[in-house]
Amino acid sequence: MQVYNVKWTNDAYLDLDAIIGYIYEENPLNAKTMYLGIKEQCLTLEHFPFRGRTVPELKPLGYSHYRELIYKRWRIIYSIEEYRVYLLLIIDSRQDIQEQLVQRILNYEL
C-alpha cells in the first residue's frame, strides 16, 4: 500500500492554532482533545487520501481536485498531488464560507 506524505501549509497551521487557542480559553482539556482529533484525522490521509469528499462549493466552479474531511464542526480542506497530500485550510462549517473558501483556495492554484 502506497503511503502519502501529508504536508501542512502555513495557512492550515494558522487555522489550527486559532481554533485551538479559541477553545483553550474556555476549556483547556477540550482544546487538547480537539487538537488531537484534528491531527489524527489528517494523519489518516497518509493511507486513505481519497476518503474525503470533493468540496461541494468548488466543484461547480471546476475545482474538483480539492477534497475535504469533516471532523466535528471543522472542514479540513486538502489537495492531492502525486504521493503528497497538502492540508490547505481548516474552516468552521457553521459559517457561510463560500466566498472565503474560493478566495483562499485560489491562492493555492499552481
N, C-alpha and C positions, 0 to 999 in steps of 0.2 A: 504494500500500500504506500502510495506517494505521500510524503509529509510536506505540507506547505509551510513556508516561513511567514509568520504573522508579524507585520510591522505596524507600529503606531505612528501616525503623523502627529505633528506638533498640535494641530487643532484637536485631535482626538484626546491627547493628553490633557490639554487645557479644559476640554469639556468635562472629562472625568474628574479633574481636580476641582472644578467649580461645583459639580454635582456633590462630590463627597464633602467639600467644605461647607456647603449649604446644609446638608443633612447633619453633619458633625455638630453644628451649632445647637441643634435641637436634641440630637440623640447620638452620642459618640459610638455606642455599640451598634446601632443600626447603620451608621456610616461605614463601619468596618465590614459588616455583613454585606452591604450593598457593593462596596469596593470589591470584595472577594467574589461576589456573584457575577459582576460585570466582567472581571478579569477571567473568570472560569468560562463564561460564555464565549469570550474572544478566543480563548485557547482551544475550544472545540473546533475552531476553524482550521487548525493545523491538519486535522484528519478529514473534516467534512466541510470544506469551504462552500459547497453549493447547497448547503442545507437551508440557507436563508432565502427569503422570497425576493423577487425583483421589487425595487422601491416603486410603489404604485403611482406616486406623484410625478416620477421621472419617466416612466415607461411611455406615456402618450407623447412626450417630447423627444422620443427617440433615444433615450439614455437607458437602455435595458441591461447594460452591463454592471449597474450598481445594484447591490443586494443589501439586505438588512436582516438582522436578528432582533427579536423583541425580547427584552428582559424586564419584567415587571412593567413599568411605565416608560422605559427607555428604548429608543430605537438606535441600534448600533449599525451605522452605515459603512459599508466597505466595498472594495472592488478587488477583483482577482486578475492578476497579470502573471502569466506563465505559472510558476510554482510559488508565487508570493501573494499574500493577502494584505491589502493596505486598509487599515482601520482609518476612516476619514473623519467621522464625527459621531457624537452621541447626543441625541436630542430627546427632550421630553415629549412624549407622544400626545399629551393633553393639549398642547398648544397648536394653533394654526400655523403650520410650519412650511407650507408650500413655497412661499417666496424666499424664506431664509434657506431652505433646503436647496432650491435651484441655484441661488446665488453662491452658496458655499461649495456646492458640488462642481459648478462650472470652473471654479479655481483649480480643480484637480484634473481637468481635461488635458490630455497630453497631445 
